[in-house]
């Protein structure tokens, strides 16, 4: 049975820290709903009512565009190995980018990863748990390094150019707010 809470408890924070994978979901009033898996140790708990993740350069920038337009964001964690549990964090999201004054402070919360383009912060409005009885068991066997290897090969100038070409607009044509310019 689903239960709602106003904030993360110590037990739920421990559950999040044990997960290797989480999902982001965002949308605007019209257009596509974005649902993305995330990994690579990019998640940080800032407080019982605020979390953040390091967003890496990729083919899309839907979350940032949706946050700029609407602000709603949901993050979901599932237990695949231990006792079943689904945890959803609902709230308003915002972006911190390298040109922002608090970037250096926020970026230190994460391991340095090539390709970092922004940090997504979620101010939690509510927390929901549900049983997860229907989620299959999977065994974690390690992280993929493909995205990081790709970013290292691109280099800083190549990443700036890629973001300028591919990350300024969402797939629905919404501006992402990314101020990346070609080198």
N, C-alpha and C positions, 0 to 999 in steps of 0.2 A: 504494500500500500504506500502511495506517495506521501511524503511529509515535507512541509515547508519550514524554513528557518530564516531568521533575519540576517544571519552571518555564519561564517565558517566556525565550527567547533575545532578544538585541538584534534579530535579523532578524524574529522573530515580533512583537516590540513595534512595529517599523517597519510591518509588515503591518497590525496593528490600527489604528495611527494613520492609515493611508491609506484605511480603510474608512469609508463613510458610513452604514452600516446594520449592526446586529447583532441577534441574536435571544436571548431569554431563555427557558429551559424550567425548570419546577418542578412538583412534585407532592407529594402525600401518599400514604399507603398505600392510601387509597380516594378516590373522587371523581375529578373531572376533572384531566387533565394540562393545564397552562397553557403555551402557546407564544406569545410576543409579539415583534413587531418593534419596534426602537427606533432612533432617529436623533437629529437636532437637536444634534449635537456634545455629547452628554451622557455621554461615556465618558472615564474617566481611568485611566491605569496608575499605580498607587502603588508597585509594586515588581515584581520578576519572579514573585512568588508572591501578589500581591494587586492587585486591580483594583476599580473602583467605577463606578457610573453614577448619574446624577441622574434620579430617577423623578418624572415629572410627573403632576399630577392627571388622572385619566381615569375612564372608566366602570367599570373593575374594579380590584381590588387583590389579585389572585391571588398574585403573587409574595410579597408581605409576609405574607399568611395562610399560605402554604405554608412560608415560612422560619420563622415562629413555631411551626408544627406539626412540621416535619420538618428544615428547614435545608439540604436538598440544592438545589443550583442548578447549571445548565449554561448557559454563554454560547457562542454560535456566531457566527463570522464567515465570510463567503464572499467570494471574489474574483469579481466580475462583469465587471471590465474588463481586468485584466492576466492574468498567468500563473495558471492554475487552482490553487486551494487552498481547503480547508475547515479551519478552526481551531476546536476546541472546548476550552473551559476548564471543568473539573469541580471542584466543591468545596462548601464550606459558606458560606452567605450569611447576612448580618445587615443590619439596618436602622439608619440614623442619621436621627433626626427633628429638626425645629427645636427641640424642647424639650430635646434631649440636649446635654450639655456640649461635645461635640466637633463640633457642627453648624457653627459659624462657621468653624472650621479646615477642615473637609471641604468646605463649600459654596464656599469660595474657590477650590477646584480646578476649578470649572466656570464657564462664562460665566453671568451672571445671566439666568435664564429665568423668566418669569411662570408660576405654576402649580406650582413645585417643591414636592413634598410630603414627600420622603424621599430618602435616598441609600442605595443598595443596595451593600454591600461583599461581594466574593467572595474568600475565602481559598482559593487554588487548591491542590487535592490533586494534580491531574495535568492535563497539556496533551496534546491529541491533534491531529495533522495528518493529513489524507487528501487524495487527489489532486484532487477536484473536477472531474474530466474531464467529468462529465455536467451541470455547471451552465452554463446559457446565458450568453452575453455580454449585458450591458446597459450603456447609457451613462447616467451620472449627469447629471441636468439641474437639480438644485437641491433645496433643502429645502422642505417644505410649512410654511406658517406658520399653518395653521388652528387647531391646538391652542393655540398661544401667543396668537393673536388671541382665541380663545374665553376663555382664562384672564384676559386683560387686561380684556375686557368684563365678566366676572363680578366682578372686583375681589376684594380680600382677604376681605371679609365674605361675598360670594357663594361664593367658593371654600371657605371654612370651612363654610358651610352645606351645600354640595354634598358635601364629604367626609364630613360628619357623617351625611348621609342615604344616600349611595351607597358609601362606602368603609370602613365599619366592619366589614362582613362580606364574605367572598368569595362567589362565586356558589354555592358548596356550603355556605354558612352558617358557615364557619370565621372566627373573629375575626382581624382584621388586625393588632391591636395599635395601630392609629391612635387617638390620644387626642383627635381633633378633636371639638369640641363646637359646636353651633349658636351663632351670635352672639347 
